[in-house]
Amino acid sequence: MERVDLKPPADAVGQRADAYAAAPLLNCLLREVATPVPGADGNTYRLPGTGRLLRVRPGRRPADPEVHADGAWHRLGHSELVKLVAEELRRHTGHSNDDLPAEMLDSREVVAALLTAREHATPPEDPYLRSEQSLITGHPQHPAPKARGGGPAAAWLPYAPEAYARFPLTLLGVRADEAVEEGDTRALDALGTAPPGYLPLPAHPWQLALLGPALDAAFADGRLVRLGTTGFDTWPTAAVRTVYEPRRDLFLKFSLDVRITNDIRRLWRHDLLRLRRNDTAARDAFAAVGRAPGAGPSAAWLGDLGYRTARFAFEELAVLVRGGLRGQLSPGATPLLAAGLAEGFDGSPLAVTTDPGAWWTAYLRQVVPSALAVFDRHGVVVEAHLQNTLVAVDATGTPVRALFRDAEGVKVLPEVSREAGWERLVYCLVVNHLGEIAAALAEAHPGFDPWPAARRELARHPLPEIPALLAAPTLPGKTNLLLRWTGADGAAARYLPLPNPLAGS
């Protein structure tokens, strides 16, 4: 067997970066590959490919990994953990993969750069922006959640939400006969003045740098012109390529030719061409649920209103306009990113509530009903995971409304079968979303069990799938580590059974 280098990182930032980067990788390894050792301390696992024993400090963010070698336990730094995982996966799957280990290492280096940058940066005063820019760990079940394409930090750090970045957009003009657009793009015309015969086309400065000379010909022959930058800053949100301008209450989503988690984050042509259909289906479904007789609290849909791009760089220069927050919220309500609530940030109501039971009941009542109803009554499957859900709270920190977003992730029946749509909804809503919020709440309030309330909330809804969900011994868990190691498409979700906490509540 390959020997593991046992040297730990020496500096404090390096140790913190190791811990942040190791936790999601360990989550993946323990969920997808490792098997608990019977009769051990509950923290020890066998890796079936290599036969090695791995021990961790348990919790929703596992820590302090140790491997057993030469009759003793030896602490692993992140780089040594990556070597261990890579060897295990080669043995376990029979596949080799040089790219994913590099992404794992890049993810750790990104975390180190972010931690250093945050020491010299000021977080935004707005709690909403603070929640969007809080994700140092990121996706808790991904082996390389913070990888940024392997480029130097100087290329991406100015645009990193986790570094509290804010920046103006580059403003281009696209010749009108080369422009392609669909839907409501009027917000783009208010960003700057284009010369006659051109339309304003904002661009993400990092994306333009990545494109490099690919656009030189378009600038040379006049299909594109440079108009400077916007006269205001935008704040990147957790998705990195989506930015928000608070005064205009404007979200813009760009292509970004960088792999972030499972996918290259480009606005793909096939997604843009079905954007209006998906957005209309979701918007109409949420509106109908809110109007239904006897409807309780209803969530809102943040619509993807339209897009504009250039015909000769359809995906590369596409920009999508998303609806704002203000019209969806009652006075005094503050939206917060659900993923930020799970990760934790200064001012999060999840950690400071004095009544976690009441807070959790209110949270469930805002998030669950509409996501189930638009699926059951209208055949719309929203990707209701942590990063696509905002939860608005009142002045006391109590959840008062949920808002869902991202038409790209929407599925419409019968495009997928009801069975497949339900599996996707259960993973996104229950496993990814409620599971993480429940774990964060239990961690912040020791002794509190969130699952009986979740069971009661789900049981209120007369979907034919609910009884089986509440009785099933397992739930579907997405296998991001194996998916990436075997090179499967990021959209080709693969699931494995996880213990169902609802069944035992």
KAVENLIN-V283632 format. One record per helix or strand of 3 or more residues. SS is the DSSP state (A for helix, B for strand). FROM is the first residue (numbers start at 1). TO is the last residue. If there is no record, write none. Layout:
{{SS,FROM,TO} {SS,FROM,TO}}
This chain:
{{A,12,32} {B,44,46} {B,53,57} {B,63,69} {B,72,75} {A,78,93} {A,98,118} {A,127,132} {A,153,159} {A,161,163} {B,170,175} {A,176,178} {B,179,183} {A,186,189} {B,198,203} {A,205,220} {B,224,229} {B,234,236} {B,242,245} {B,250,254} {B,256,260} {B,263,265} {A,269,273} {A,275,291} {B,300,302} {B,304,310} {B,319,322} {A,326,328} {B,334,337} {A,338,343} {A,349,352} {A,356,378} {A,386,388} {B,389,393} {B,399,405} {A,407,409} {A,418,444} {A,451,459} {A,466,471} {B,474,478} {A,480,485} {B,495,499}}
